[in-house]
Amino acid sequence: MVGKLKLWSPLATMVALGLMSHGAVAQVFQTDAAQTPLPQPVGESELNLVTNSWGWNVDTPVNWDADGNEISNEMLTFGDFYPTFENGDAITLEGLFKWRGETLDPVADARTEPGHFSPQCGFTGQLLLLGGNCQVAFGWYNIDDPNSTTPPAPGEIHEFIPSDLFQDLDCRDQNCDPKTDGFCPLAWDNVAPRRLNCEGWQPLVFDAGAIQEDPDYRGGQVGFAVIGNPNSGKCTESKFSLRGQNQKNASGEAWVTTLVYQSTVDPEGFYLAFEDLPMSEADWKQTGVQGDTATNDGDFNDFVFYVTGLGCEGGGDSCDTGLLGACSLGRTDCAAEGQTGMCRPIIQPGAEICDNVDNDCNGTVDDGEGLCSEGLVCDKGSCVEPCGGGEFACEVGFACNSQGICIDAACAEVVCEAGEACRQGVCVGACEGVTCPVGQECQLGRCVDPCAGIECPAGRVCDRGLCLSNCSCRGCDAGLTCAADGRCIDSACDDVVCDGGLVCQLGQCVDACEGVVCPGGGVCMNGSCSDPVTGNTSSGSGSGGTFSIDGGNNINGISTAASSTSPSNGNGSGTSGGSARPASETSGCSCRVAAPNSGGWSLALLALAAGVIAARRRRAA
């Protein structure tokens, strides 16, 4: 069912395999004598409660499907519908990151910085994981001095996620009856394990508004806080994103109360994971009050908030990862002052599909079995009849290779290393000496547009495959001005409109092919390079499709769950020239990230076809 039932995708499998366990090398340690690595694994009692009592278990029988049909007699389990789900995923950081398509390891990627952020254009927040049952609010506060260890006064924290959030979540138990024990939402999909047609809670996104216009905003950086509730009886202490402002130990050093994870999907998104109970000078686990048995366990799943629309020092800049194919596109992590953030791939290796992109990042485009329906072959992103004589003979100078594709005859027997291309019988660096047209870049010997097929929501624009905040609020570097489309351009080109085939440079309209050196000696026409072998001119795209998503699992519009893409014909349309396969064959992600949005709605609902569901049920039976 579109927008309701999430199914397996190769991306999810990749993420599941890519995430490391708690055996990963820790980045953050508690400031106790034992230097406890953080986060700690979730305790057995908590895991058992969620897995057994609440039914978030791969073996839980599914009685009702997402369409409301009773399927008790089909003997299907929750694991049949969610093959990447593992017991415990509903309550752990690992499960949360897996479900949202993040390539984050909760231990190796944990940070305590940045604790302060630049609210570029306002921001939104969402509660994603509630492993405790306290009712607290969440808010932002001004940071004038990032080195200050004095926490803000209660009146200086501006609440934008209320403490009575639980009522609005409308949480439901395994029978779809109102749930009142406070444990909601969890880290996985919001459908009830036994009744997939029942929403276990209502995902809610809270908008802080245009922060730069907020009279309480003093400019500069902001921090975030879980606002302690003195009436809660337990969660009475506020916890701050800026580490130094939290409860100090006996040595005057702040306890670690908050872990920060920068999203690998959204360049402006951060996960803030909190421990909920008070701490004392003597002990970070408990307050030391006589008779108080409640303890912090260090798993940091008590409150996990996702906040997007933020910037950080050195973060979110486009970069080259040095990897092959689609994985070459990257963005930088937040960095310490004077340093450069690590370049992380925007796109992770995924299942190869016929879309003219090296989806699995192995150095070869559109390779592998089963890319097209039986009898067809994948050639430059399209499923076509194989060559071999008669109507489908190759042109003069070309030879039909063993895959049924016409190639340069001189390259018929040549095998090149990953990342190289055969040109006139010689293996060369596929992008060596190449200068692509404006807005394109070379990937494995093809000039492609990283933003092809990307539709960013209002307020965001695509920049090298990333949906970033509109420059009207993010600002532009010196010498650049913000154009009407939300992108920074040369100030001299602000009011210049060029005809087709021309681009503005230094205030003048020039040929879009000026200075372009196409791969393999291809010819540039109207801002696009011809194919170095066939001479056919493409649109310079070929970036695959977008993820599918619904409002119940999104990173403000970025798909993070099941995905389905159709092969691309090189023009960003998501089709393959009339030979697209059924969804059951094209299921998978070419790993193009869909645009984030500020309202939490879906940018695309590319659902897997009913045949996939039927196939899964037959397999399960």
C-alpha positions in Angstrom: 0.0 0.0 0.0 1.5 3.3 -1.0 2.6 5.5 1.9 1.7 2.8 4.4 3.6 -0.5 4.1 7.3 -0.2 3.8 9.1 -3.1 2.1 12.6 -4.3 1.8 15.1 -2.5 -0.5 18.7 -3.2 -1.4 19.6 0.1 0.1 18.2 -1.0 3.5 20.2 -4.2 3.2 23.3 -2.2 2.4 22.8 0.0 5.4 22.1 -2.9 7.6 25.3 -4.6 6.5 27.3 -1.3 6.6 26.4 -0.4 10.2 28.8 -1.6 12.7 27.9 -3.2 16.0 28.8 -2.0 19.5 32.2 -3.6 18.8 33.2 -0.4 16.9 35.9 1.9 18.3 34.3 4.5 20.6 34.7 8.2 19.9 33.1 9.4 23.1 33.8 8.4 26.7 32.1 9.4 29.8 34.1 11.6 32.2 34.1 9.0 35.0 37.1 7.2 36.3 36.3 4.2 34.2 36.2 6.3 31.0 33.0 4.4 30.0 32.6 4.2 26.2 29.4 5.8 24.9 26.8 4.9 24.0 26.4 1.7 26.0 24.2 -1.2 24.6 20.5 -1.2 25.5 19.9 -3.4 28.5 18.3 -6.8 28.2 15.2 -5.9 30.3 14.4 -2.9 28.0 15.0 -5.0 24.9 12.8 -7.8 26.1 10.0 -5.4 26.9 9.9 -4.0 23.4 10.7 -7.3 21.6 8.4 -9.6 23.6 5.7 -7.7 25.4 5.1 -5.1 22.7 5.6 -7.5 19.8 8.4 -5.8 17.9 9.8 -9.2 16.9 10.7 -10.8 13.6 8.5 -13.8 14.6 5.4 -11.8 15.6 2.4 -13.1 13.6 0.8 -10.4 11.3 -3.0 -10.6 11.5 -3.9 -7.6 9.4 -2.1 -6.3 6.4 -1.7 -2.6 5.5 -4.9 -2.6 3.5 -6.9 -3.9 6.4 -7.3 -7.4 5.1 -7.2 -10.2 7.7 -4.3 -12.5 6.8 -4.1 -14.6 10.0 -4.3 -17.8 7.9 -1.3 -16.9 5.8 1.1 -17.5 8.7 3.1 -14.4 7.9 5.4 -12.7 10.4 6.6 -9.1 10.9 9.9 -10.3 9.6 8.3 -11.3 6.3 7.3 -7.7 5.7 10.5 -6.2 7.1 13.4 -8.6 6.3 16.0 -6.1 7.4 14.4 -5.7 10.8 16.3 -7.4 13.7 15.0 -7.9 17.2 15.9 -4.8 19.2 15.8 -2.4 16.2 12.7 -0.7 17.5 14.5 0.7 20.6 18.2 1.1 19.6 20.1 3.8 17.8 21.3 1.2 15.4 17.7 0.4 14.4 16.8 4.1 14.1 19.7 4.8 11.8 19.0 1.7 9.8 15.4 2.5 9.3 16.2 6.1 8.2 18.8 5.0 5.7 21.7 6.5 7.6 25.2 5.1 7.3 25.9 5.9 10.9 27.4 3.7 13.6 26.1 4.8 17.0 29.5 4.2 18.7 32.1 5.1 16.0 30.2 8.1 14.8 29.1 9.5 18.2 30.3 13.1 18.9 29.7 15.7 21.6 30.4 18.4 19.0 29.1 20.5 17.5 26.9 21.5 20.4 26.1 24.8 18.8 24.6 25.4 15.4 23.9 28.1 12.9 20.1 28.3 12.2 20.5 29.1 8.6 16.8 29.6 7.7 14.9 28.4 10.7 14.6 24.8 11.6 12.3 21.9 12.4 12.4 19.3 15.0 11.0 15.8 15.5 11.0 13.3 18.3 12.2 10.0 16.8 13.0 7.7 19.7 11.6 7.7 23.2 13.2 5.0 25.3 12.1 6.6 28.6 8.7 7.6 29.7 9.2 11.2 31.0 7.2 14.0 29.5 9.6 16.9 28.8 9.8 19.7 26.3 12.5 20.5 23.8 13.7 24.0 22.9 16.5 26.2 21.6 18.6 28.9 23.2 21.0 31.6 22.1 24.7 30.9 22.5 26.8 34.0 22.7 30.0 32.2 23.7 30.5 28.6 22.7 33.1 28.2 25.5 30.7 29.3 28.2 30.0 26.6 30.8 27.1 28.5 32.3 23.7 27.0 31.2 20.9 29.2 30.1 18.3 30.2 32.6 14.9 28.4 32.2 13.4 31.6 30.7 16.1 31.7 28.0 15.1 28.3 26.5 12.5 28.7 23.8 10.3 25.7 23.7 9.1 24.5 20.3 8.4 20.8 21.0 5.9 20.8 23.9 6.0 18.6 27.0 2.5 17.3 26.3 3.7 15.8 23.0 2.6 12.4 24.0 -1.1 13.3 23.8 -0.6 14.5 20.2 1.3 11.4 19.2 -1.9 9.4 19.7 0.1 6.3 20.6 -1.5 2.8 20.2 -0.7 -0.6 21.6 -0.5 -3.9 19.8 -4.3 -4.1 19.6 -4.5 -0.5 18.3 -6.0 0.7 21.6 -4.7 3.9 23.2 -1.3 3.4 24.8 -0.7 5.3 28.0 2.5 4.0 29.5 4.6 6.7 27.9 6.9 4.6 25.7 6.2 6.0 22.3 7.4 6.5 19.6 10.0 3.8 18.9 12.8 3.8 16.4 11.2 1.8 13.6 8.1 2.1 11.4 5.0 3.4 13.1 2.8 0.4 12.1 1.7 -2.0 14.8 3.5 -5.3 14.3 0.3 -7.4 14.5 -1.9 -4.9 12.6 -0.1 -3.3 9.8 -3.1 -1.1 9.1 -2.8 0.5 12.5 -0.6 3.5 13.1 1.2 3.1 16.4 1.7 6.8 16.6 1.4 10.0 14.5 4.8 11.4 13.4 4.9 15.1 14.2 7.3 17.7 12.9 7.5 21.0 14.8 8.6 24.1 13.0 10.6 26.7 14.9 9.7 29.3 12.3 12.0 31.8 10.6 14.5 32.0 13.4 16.3 35.0 12.0 13.0 37.0 12.3 12.3 35.7 15.8 12.6 38.6 18.3 14.2 36.2 20.8 17.0 35.3 18.4 20.1 37.4 19.0 22.0 36.3 15.9 24.8 33.8 15.8 24.7 30.3 17.1 22.0 28.4 19.0 22.0 25.3 21.2 19.2 22.8 22.1 18.0 21.5 25.4 15.7 18.9 26.8 13.8 21.0 29.3 13.6 19.3 32.7 10.1 18.9 34.2 10.1 19.5 38.0 6.7 17.8 38.2 7.9 14.6 36.4 9.3 13.1 39.6 12.3 11.8 37.6 13.4 13.9 34.6 13.8 17.1 36.5 17.2 18.1 35.1 17.6 20.0 31.8 20.2 18.6 29.4 22.0 20.8 26.9 23.6 20.2 23.5 26.6 22.3 24.5 28.5 19.8 26.6 30.2 22.2 29.0 26.8 23.5 30.2 25.7 20.2 31.7 26.0 18.9 35.3 29.6 18.8 36.4 31.4 16.0 38.2 33.4 16.3 41.3 36.4 17.4 39.2 34.4 20.2 37.7 34.2 18.5 34.3 30.8 18.2 32.6 29.2 14.8 32.3 28.3 13.7 28.8 24.6 13.9 28.7 24.1 14.4 24.9 25.5 12.6 21.8 25.4 14.4 18.4 25.2 12.6 15.1 25.4 14.5 11.8 23.1 13.0 9.2 24.6 11.3 6.2 21.4 11.9 4.3 20.5 15.5 5.0 23.4 18.0 4.9 21.6 20.2 7.4 20.3 17.6 9.8 21.5 16.4 13.2 20.4 13.7 15.7 20.6 14.8 19.3 20.5 11.8 21.7 20.0 12.4 25.4 20.1 10.6 28.7 17.0 11.6 30.6 17.7 11.3 34.4 19.4 13.8 36.7 23.1 13.4 37.5 25.2 14.4 40.5 28.7 15.4 41.2 29.4 11.9 42.5 27.8 9.8 39.8 26.5 10.2 36.2 24.3 7.2 36.6 22.2 8.5 39.5 21.6 11.5 41.6 22.8 9.9 44.8 19.5 10.8 46.6 18.8 8.2 49.2 16.2 5.7 48.1 16.5 6.8 44.5 16.9 3.7 42.4 16.4 5.2 38.9 19.7 5.2 37.0 21.0 6.5 33.7 22.1 3.5 31.6 24.2 5.3 29.0 22.4 3.9 26.0 21.3 7.4 24.9 17.9 6.3 23.5 15.8 8.1 26.1 15.2 11.1 23.9 16.4 11.3 20.3 15.4 14.4 18.5 16.1 15.1 14.8 16.7 18.8 14.0 17.2 20.0 10.4 17.8 23.4 8.8 21.1 23.9 10.7 24.7 24.6 9.6 28.0 24.0 11.3 31.6 25.1 10.8 32.9 23.5 7.7 29.9 21.2 7.3 27.7 20.5 4.3 30.2 21.6 1.6 30.4 19.5 -1.6 33.6 17.5 -2.0 35.0 14.5 -3.9 35.3 11.4 -1.9 37.9 9.8 -4.2 35.5 6.8 -4.6 34.2 5.5 -7.9 30.9 6.1 -9.8 28.0 7.7 -7.9 29.9 7.4 -4.6 32.3 10.1 -5.7 29.8 12.8 -4.7 30.4 13.8 -1.1 29.8 16.5 1.6 31.9 17.5 4.5 31.3 16.8 8.1 31.4 19.5 10.7 35.0 20.5 11.5 37.0 22.0 14.3 38.1 25.5 13.9 40.7 25.9 11.2 40.2 22.3 10.0 38.3 20.7 7.1 35.5 18.2 7.8 35.8 14.6 6.6 34.3 14.0 3.1 31.5 11.5 3.4 29.8 10.0 0.4 26.3 11.4 -0.3 25.5 8.1 -2.0 26.4 4.7 -0.7 26.9 1.6 -2.9 23.6 0.1 -3.9 22.1 -2.5 -6.2 23.1 -1.9 -9.8 20.2 -1.0 -12.1 20.1 0.0 -15.7 20.3 3.8 -15.4 23.7 4.7 -16.9 25.2 5.1 -13.4 27.7 3.0 -11.5 25.3 2.4 -8.6 27.4 -0.2 -6.8 30.5 2.0 -7.2 32.7 -0.7 -8.5 34.1 1.3 -11.4 31.8 -0.2 -14.1 28.5 1.3 -15.3 25.4 -0.9 -15.6 27.2 -4.2 -15.0 25.7 -7.4 -13.5 22.9 -9.8 -14.2 19.2 -9.2 -14.2 19.3 -5.5 -15.1 16.7 -5.9 -17.8 13.8 -8.2 -18.7 14.7 -11.5 -20.4 15.8 -11.0 -24.0 17.0 -7.4 -23.4 20.4 -5.9 -22.5 21.3 -2.7 -20.7 23.1 -0.2 -23.0 23.8 3.3 -21.7 20.9 3.3 -19.3 18.3 1.7 -21.5 17.1 -1.8 -21.9 17.3 -2.6 -25.6 17.4 -5.6 -28.0 20.9 -7.1 -28.1 23.1 -6.7 -31.2 24.2 -9.7 -33.2 23.1 -9.3 -36.8 20.2 -8.5 -39.0 18.1 -5.6 -37.8 20.3 -5.1 -34.8 23.7 -5.2 -36.4 26.4 -2.7 -35.2 27.5 0.2 -37.3 30.8 0.2 -39.2 33.7 0.5 -36.7 31.8 -1.1 -33.9 31.7 -4.7 -32.7 29.1 -6.7 -30.8 30.6 -7.8 -27.6 29.6 -10.8 -25.5 26.9 -8.8 -23.6 25.2 -8.0 -26.9 26.3 -4.3 -26.9 27.9 -2.4 -29.7 31.3 -1.0 -28.7 34.4 0.5 -30.4 35.8 -2.5 -32.3 39.3 -1.6 -31.0 38.1 -2.2 -27.4 36.3 -5.5 -28.1 38.9 -7.6 -26.3 40.3 -4.9 -23.9 39.6 -5.2 -20.2 40.3 -2.1 -18.2 40.9 -1.5 -14.5 38.1 -0.1 -12.3 37.7 3.6 -13.0 39.3 3.4 -16.4 37.8 3.5 -19.9 38.9 2.0 -23.2 39.5 4.6 -25.9 40.6 3.4 -29.3 41.9 0.2 -27.8 43.8 1.8 -24.9 42.8 2.0 -21.2 42.9 5.6 -19.9 41.7 7.5 -16.9 38.0 7.9 -17.7 37.9 11.5 -16.5 41.5 12.5 -17.1 41.7 15.9 -18.7 37.9 16.3 -18.8 36.2 19.6 -18.2 32.4 19.1 -18.2 29.8 21.7 -19.0 28.6 24.0 -16.2 26.6 22.2 -13.6 27.9 18.7 -14.6 30.8 16.6 -13.5 32.7 13.6 -14.9 31.8 10.2 -13.5 33.6 7.2 -15.1 33.9 8.9 -18.5 30.5 10.5 -18.6 29.5 14.1 -17.8 26.4 13.9 -15.6 24.3 16.4 -13.7 24.2 15.3 -10.0 20.9 17.2 -9.7 19.1 15.5 -12.5 15.9 14.0 -11.2 16.2 15.9 -7.9 13.2 18.0 -6.9 13.9 20.1 -3.8 11.0 21.5 -1.8 10.3 25.2 -1.3 13.1 26.9 0.5 15.8 24.4 -0.7 17.8 24.1 -3.9 19.9 21.3 -5.4 23.7 21.8 -5.3 25.8 18.9 -6.5 23.1 16.4 -5.6 22.4 18.0 -2.2 19.2 19.9 -1.3 20.5 22.9 0.6 18.7 25.9 2.1 17.8 28.7 -0.3 20.5 31.3 -0.5 17.9 34.0 0.4 18.5 33.0 4.0 21.7 31.0 3.8 23.6 33.8 2.2 26.3 33.7 -0.5 30.1 34.1 -0.5 31.8 37.3 -1.5 31.4 38.2 -5.2 28.2 36.1 -5.5 24.6 37.1 -5.2 21.4 35.2 -4.6 19.4 34.6 -7.8 15.7 34.2 -8.0 16.0 30.4 -8.1 17.7 30.4 -4.7 21.2 29.6 -6.0 24.3 31.8 -5.6 25.6 33.2 -8.9 28.2 35.6 -10.1 27.0 39.1 -9.1 27.6 40.3 -12.6 25.0 37.7 -13.9 22.2 38.7 -11.6 20.0 40.3 -14.2 21.4 38.5 -17.3 19.1 36.1 -19.2 20.8 34.0 -21.8 19.3 32.2 -24.8 19.4 28.4 -25.2 22.9 27.0 -25.5 24.4 30.0 -23.7 25.5 30.6 -20.1 26.4 33.7 -18.2 30.0 34.2 -17.2 31.3 37.5 -15.8 28.1 39.2 -16.9 28.3 38.0 -20.5 26.4 35.3 -22.3 28.9 32.8 -23.8 28.6 29.5 -25.5 27.7 26.8 -22.9 30.4 24.6 -24.5 33.2 27.2 -24.2 36.2 25.6 -22.4 34.5 22.2 -22.2 36.6 19.1 -22.9 34.3 16.2 -23.3 35.3 12.6 -22.2 36.9 10.5 -24.9 36.9 13.2 -27.5 33.2 13.6 -27.5 31.6 16.7 -28.9 29.9 19.4 -26.8 26.7 20.8 -28.2 24.3 23.1 -26.4 26.0 22.4 -23.1 25.9 18.6 -23.4 28.7 16.2 -24.3 28.1 13.5 -26.9 28.8 9.9 -26.0 32.5 9.3 -26.7 31.7 6.0 -28.5 28.5 6.6 -30.4 28.5 10.3 -30.7 24.9 10.6 -29.4 24.4 13.6 -27.3 22.7 13.2 -23.9 21.3 15.7 -21.6 24.2 15.3 -19.2 22.1 13.6 -16.6 21.8 10.0 -15.7 21.7 10.2 -12.0 19.0 7.6 -11.3 15.8 8.0 -9.4 14.6 9.1 -6.0 13.8 7.2 -2.8 10.2 6.4 -1.9 8.9 7.6 1.4 5.8 8.4 3.4 5.1 10.9 6.1 5.7 8.3 8.8 9.4 7.8 8.1 11.2 10.7 6.6 14.1 13.0 7.2 12.0 16.1 6.4 11.3 14.7 3.0 14.4 12.6 2.4 13.4 9.0 1.7 15.0 6.6 4.2 12.9 3.5 4.0 11.9 1.2 1.1 12.9 2.5 -2.3 12.1 1.8 -5.9 13.6 3.4 -9.0 13.0 2.9 -12.6 15.9 2.8 -15.0 16.9 6.2 -16.3 17.1 7.1 -20.0 19.7 9.7 -19.2 17.3 12.6 -19.1 16.2 12.4 -15.5 12.8 11.1 -16.3 13.2 7.8 -14.6 12.2 5.7 -17.6 14.2 3.6 -20.0 12.8 4.5 -23.3 9.8 2.2 -23.2 11.6 -0.9 -21.8 11.4 -0.2 -18.1 11.0 -3.4 -16.0 8.2 -4.0 -13.6 8.8 -2.7 -10.1 9.5 -6.2 -9.0 12.6 -6.2 -11.1 13.7 -2.6 -10.6 13.2 -2.5 -6.9 16.3 -0.9 -5.4 18.0 2.3 -5.1 20.3 4.0 -7.5 21.1 5.8 -4.3 20.0 9.2 -5.4 18.9 11.2 -2.3 15.5 12.8 -2.7 15.2 16.4 -1.6 14.6 17.3 2.0 11.6 19.4 2.9 10.6 21.5 5.8 7.2 20.1 6.4 7.9 16.3 6.6 5.8 15.4 3.5 6.9 13.0 0.8 8.6 14.2 -2.3 7.9 11.0 -4.1 5.7 7.9 -3.5 7.4 5.4 -5.8 5.8 2.3 -4.3 6.7 -1.2 -5.1 4.1 -2.9 -7.2 1.5 -5.4 -5.8 3.4 -8.1 -7.5 6.3 -7.7 -5.1 4.0 -8.1 -2.1 2.5 -11.2 -3.7 5.9 -12.6 -4.4 7.0 -12.1 -0.9 3.9 -13.8 0.5 4.4 -16.8 -1.8 8.0 -16.9 -0.6 7.0 -16.7 3.0 4.5 -19.5 2.6 
